[in-house]
């Protein structure tokens, strides 16, 4: 593989890692905004159901961010290792 291809892969996986970190850091805000949109559809909703929706949406973003970030770490290490071995 050529160096340009390695650089392209590194930048792609770096973007995935940044998106994953954004999902992890701002999962509360994302979860609340999605639950607020869900709440706007209905006239009356029990507060425990609303809190459940907030928690469920927040957990979805934390898990998605964690998966993206872990894929980023694994892929960066693999690409870096492959880049070191291809120079020899």
Secondary structure, 3 states (H helix, E strand, C coil): CCHHHHHHHHHHHHHHHHHHHHHHHCHHHHHHHHHHHHHHCCCCCCHHHHHHHHHHHHHHHHHHHHHHHHHHHHHHHHHHHHHHHHHC
